[in-house]
Amino acid sequence: MTRAELIEQIKVKRSFLCVGLDTDLTKIPAHLLETEDPIFEFNKAIIDATKDYCVAYKPNVAFYECHGPKGWESLKKH
């Protein structure tokens, strides 16, 4: 996202909300743990629920990195 796009989102949504995607497997609801990629599904649910208000998302790389290649694949899907 460019600076201009961010400013436009702030104006359109009248919000400065930035949501951190700090996914901890121990805090993911049980029904999502049964999916192929629970990290992705959990974050997708967060994004879907906040997209009308949020102007940016900030994934915390450490929360993906600790799961090795599978964690990096989850991050790439975002």
C-alpha atoms as an extended CHARMM CRD file, in Angstrom:
* protein
*
        78  EXT
         1         1  MET       CA              0.0000000000        0.0000000000        0.0000000000  PROA      1               0.0000000000
         2         2  THR       CA              1.3450000000        3.4050000000       -0.8930000000  PROA      2               0.0000000000
         3         3  ARG       CA              1.1430000000        6.4150000000        1.3900000000  PROA      3               0.0000000000
         4         4  ALA       CA             -1.5290000000        7.9490000000       -0.8340000000  PROA      4               0.0000000000
         5         5  GLU       CA             -3.6090000000        4.7510000000       -0.7020000000  PROA      5               0.0000000000
         6         6  LEU       CA             -3.3260000000        4.6710000000        3.0940000000  PROA      6               0.0000000000
         7         7  ILE       CA             -4.4360000000        8.2920000000        3.3700000000  PROA      7               0.0000000000
         8         8  GLU       CA             -7.3710000000        7.5520000000        1.0680000000  PROA      8               0.0000000000
         9         9  GLN       CA             -8.4070000000        4.5670000000        3.2250000000  PROA      9               0.0000000000
        10        10  ILE       CA             -8.2170000000        6.7450000000        6.3510000000  PROA      10              0.0000000000
        11        11  LYS       CA            -10.4970000000        9.3210000000        4.7230000000  PROA      11              0.0000000000
        12        12  VAL       CA            -12.9690000000        6.8090000000        3.2950000000  PROA      12              0.0000000000
        13        13  LYS       CA            -13.2460000000        4.7010000000        6.4420000000  PROA      13              0.0000000000
        14        14  ARG       CA            -12.8200000000        7.6360000000        8.8320000000  PROA      14              0.0000000000
        15        15  SER       CA            -10.5120000000        5.4320000000       10.8470000000  PROA      15              0.0000000000
        16        16  PHE       CA             -6.8790000000        4.9590000000       11.8180000000  PROA      16              0.0000000000
        17        17  LEU       CA             -7.3880000000        1.3500000000       12.8960000000  PROA      17              0.0000000000
        18        18  CYS       CA             -4.4500000000       -0.9770000000       12.2780000000  PROA      18              0.0000000000
        19        19  VAL       CA             -4.9540000000       -4.5960000000       13.3500000000  PROA      19              0.0000000000
        20        20  GLY       CA             -2.0060000000       -6.7320000000       14.3840000000  PROA      20              0.0000000000
        21        21  LEU       CA             -2.1430000000      -10.3230000000       13.1870000000  PROA      21              0.0000000000
        22        22  ASP       CA             -0.2240000000      -11.9610000000       16.0320000000  PROA      22              0.0000000000
        23        23  THR       CA             -1.5700000000      -15.4640000000       15.7100000000  PROA      23              0.0000000000
        24        24  ASP       CA             -0.9580000000      -17.8070000000       18.6340000000  PROA      24              0.0000000000
        25        25  LEU       CA             -2.0960000000      -21.3820000000       17.9250000000  PROA      25              0.0000000000
        26        26  THR       CA             -3.0970000000      -21.8440000000       21.5680000000  PROA      26              0.0000000000
        27        27  LYS       CA             -5.6880000000      -19.0810000000       21.1760000000  PROA      27              0.0000000000
        28        28  ILE       CA             -7.2740000000      -20.1760000000       17.9070000000  PROA      28              0.0000000000
        29        29  PRO       CA            -10.8220000000      -21.5320000000       18.2880000000  PROA      29              0.0000000000
        30        30  ALA       CA            -10.9690000000      -25.3450000000       18.2250000000  PROA      30              0.0000000000
        31        31  HSD       CA            -13.1050000000      -25.5130000000       15.0630000000  PROA      31              0.0000000000
        32        32  LEU       CA            -10.3960000000      -23.6860000000       13.1020000000  PROA      32              0.0000000000
        33        33  LEU       CA             -7.6650000000      -26.0120000000       14.3480000000  PROA      33              0.0000000000
        34        34  GLU       CA             -9.3130000000      -28.7340000000       12.2750000000  PROA      34              0.0000000000
        35        35  THR       CA             -8.7590000000      -26.8230000000        8.9990000000  PROA      35              0.0000000000
        36        36  GLU       CA             -5.8030000000      -27.3500000000        6.6790000000  PROA      36              0.0000000000
        37        37  ASP       CA             -4.2980000000      -23.9770000000        7.6380000000  PROA      37              0.0000000000
        38        38  PRO       CA             -5.6740000000      -22.7500000000       10.9940000000  PROA      38              0.0000000000
        39        39  ILE       CA             -3.3970000000      -19.6920000000       11.0980000000  PROA      39              0.0000000000
        40        40  PHE       CA             -4.6420000000      -18.4650000000        7.7400000000  PROA      40              0.0000000000
        41        41  GLU       CA             -8.2890000000      -19.2320000000        8.5460000000  PROA      41              0.0000000000
        42        42  PHE       CA             -8.1010000000      -17.4130000000       11.8950000000  PROA      42              0.0000000000
        43        43  ASN       CA             -6.5280000000      -14.3230000000       10.3810000000  PROA      43              0.0000000000
        44        44  LYS       CA             -8.9610000000      -14.4010000000        7.4610000000  PROA      44              0.0000000000
        45        45  ALA       CA            -11.8400000000      -14.3550000000        9.9540000000  PROA      45              0.0000000000
        46        46  ILE       CA            -10.2650000000      -11.3450000000       11.7130000000  PROA      46              0.0000000000
        47        47  ILE       CA             -9.7490000000       -9.5240000000        8.4220000000  PROA      47              0.0000000000
        48        48  ASP       CA            -13.2870000000      -10.2970000000        7.2230000000  PROA      48              0.0000000000
        49        49  ALA       CA            -14.7070000000       -8.9780000000       10.5130000000  PROA      49              0.0000000000
        50        50  THR       CA            -12.6840000000       -5.7440000000       10.5080000000  PROA      50              0.0000000000
        51        51  LYS       CA            -12.2090000000       -4.8440000000        6.8370000000  PROA      51              0.0000000000
        52        52  ASP       CA            -14.8600000000       -2.1160000000        6.8830000000  PROA      52              0.0000000000
        53        53  TYR       CA            -13.0400000000       -0.2290000000        9.6560000000  PROA      53              0.0000000000
        54        54  CYS       CA             -9.4020000000       -1.2050000000        9.3730000000  PROA      54              0.0000000000
        55        55  VAL       CA             -7.0080000000        0.7330000000        7.1530000000  PROA      55              0.0000000000
        56        56  ALA       CA             -4.0020000000       -1.5710000000        7.5950000000  PROA      56              0.0000000000
        57        57  TYR       CA             -2.9850000000       -4.9870000000        8.9120000000  PROA      57              0.0000000000
        58        58  LYS       CA              0.3430000000       -5.7570000000       10.5140000000  PROA      58              0.0000000000
        59        59  PRO       CA              1.3580000000       -9.3860000000       10.6730000000  PROA      59              0.0000000000
        60        60  ASN       CA              3.9710000000      -10.0950000000       13.3270000000  PROA      60              0.0000000000
        61        61  VAL       CA              6.5090000000      -12.1870000000       11.4150000000  PROA      61              0.0000000000
        62        62  ALA       CA              7.7070000000      -14.0160000000       14.5450000000  PROA      62              0.0000000000
        63        63  PHE       CA              4.3000000000      -15.6600000000       14.9540000000  PROA      63              0.0000000000
        64        64  TYR       CA              4.6580000000      -17.1880000000       11.4700000000  PROA      64              0.0000000000
        65        65  GLU       CA              8.3920000000      -17.8060000000       11.5320000000  PROA      65              0.0000000000
        66        66  CYS       CA              8.1490000000      -20.0810000000       14.5810000000  PROA      66              0.0000000000
        67        67  HSD       CA              6.1200000000      -22.5690000000       12.4890000000  PROA      67              0.0000000000
        68        68  GLY       CA              8.8450000000      -22.9280000000        9.8620000000  PROA      68              0.0000000000
        69        69  PRO       CA              7.9480000000      -23.2790000000        6.1780000000  PROA      69              0.0000000000
        70        70  LYS       CA              4.2540000000      -23.9030000000        6.9440000000  PROA      70              0.0000000000
        71        71  GLY       CA              4.1030000000      -20.6110000000        8.8640000000  PROA      71              0.0000000000
        72        72  TRP       CA              5.6990000000      -18.7240000000        5.9740000000  PROA      72              0.0000000000
        73        73  GLU       CA              3.1450000000      -20.2560000000        3.5870000000  PROA      73              0.0000000000
        74        74  SER       CA              0.3220000000      -19.0270000000        5.8420000000  PROA      74              0.0000000000
        75        75  LEU       CA              1.8030000000      -15.5240000000        5.8040000000  PROA      75              0.0000000000
        76        76  LYS       CA              2.1500000000      -15.5090000000        2.0120000000  PROA      76              0.0000000000
        77        77  LYS       CA             -1.5700000000      -16.2440000000        1.6260000000  PROA      77              0.0000000000
        78        78  HSD       CA             -2.4860000000      -12.9550000000        3.3320000000  PROA      78              0.0000000000
